[in-house]
Structures are given as C-alpha cells and as structure tokens.
Amino acid sequence: MGSGERGTSADGNGDAGRGPVFRGVTHLSLDAKGRLAIPARHRDVLVANGTGRLVLTADPSRCLLVYPVEAWEPIQARLMGLSSFNDKIRNLQRLLVGQADDVVLDGSGRILVPHRFELWGHAQWQAQTAQAIAFEAGALPAELDGFSL
C-alpha cells in the first residue's frame, strides 16, 4: 500500500477471484519499531477477506505491495510456474517472490516490516537492481501477457 493504490469495487471485495484492491493515495510511514499502520478503511477489508495474514513484497516500481495471503498465493504460483531460463522472468521472480515476507496484522492494525539481510558487492547490487526494475513498456516476455499484480 502507498501512493497509487489499486481500485476496489463498491463493496470492497475487488474483482471476482482476485481479492481486494484499493483506491486512493495514502501516505504511510514506519514507527520507531519498524511497524506500518494499515489505514482503517483498508484494514477492515483485509481482515474480512482473510485472517489478517498478509504478504509484503517489493514491486519493480520501487514500492511495497501488500496482499492477503489468499490473494498472493495464486500470483506466486503463476509467477513461479514461468520459465526461470528467461532473465527478465527470473529477475521478476527473484524480486517479487524472493523479497516476499509473511506478516500479520497486530491488534492495532499494524504490520511489522521485516528486516532481511543479503550480502552483495556494491557494484553487483547496483547492476542487479537496475536490471530487475528495467521493465520497459512492451519489453516483458510473452509469458507475462495478462499477468497482473
């Protein structure tokens, strides 16, 4: 969640089979303990559509994506079902699935944003990051046609 959240149906249930999606722009920040407060207007939908278990992952556009676990699992399955022999697909798998973390809404509607460690040389990290987010319009592999986050 963050700026540019996706649209929702009037009942908050999203598209049939895709789970909840959201409208509007919400500016969020982490507290001193690394927790992110989910806005109440989204929290109710997230809890109603699951158990408060969420998946937090990175997006190629340099934001975080938040999904109920039930909505994330088919996305992950489809993405991991694609060929990892294609560099662009492998980089997208590494970014979206490799950076995904399971989180749980606490009693106050917050999630703890996990801290993870990977050790990379600076030059390799810069090159890998540039490659992972370099998705120009029309440059995605055909296997990703119709794939939506």
Secondary structure as UniProt FT lines:
FT   TURN            3..4
FT   TURN            10..11
FT   TURN            16..18
FT   TURN            32..33
FT   STRAND          35..37
FT   HELIX           40..48
FT   STRAND          53..58
FT   TURN            60..61
FT   STRAND          64..68
FT   HELIX           69..80
FT   TURN            84..85
FT   HELIX           87..96
FT   TURN            97..99
FT   STRAND          101..104
FT   TURN            107..108
FT   STRAND          110..112
FT   HELIX           122..132
FT   TURN            137..138
FT   HELIX           142..144
FT   TURN            145..146
//
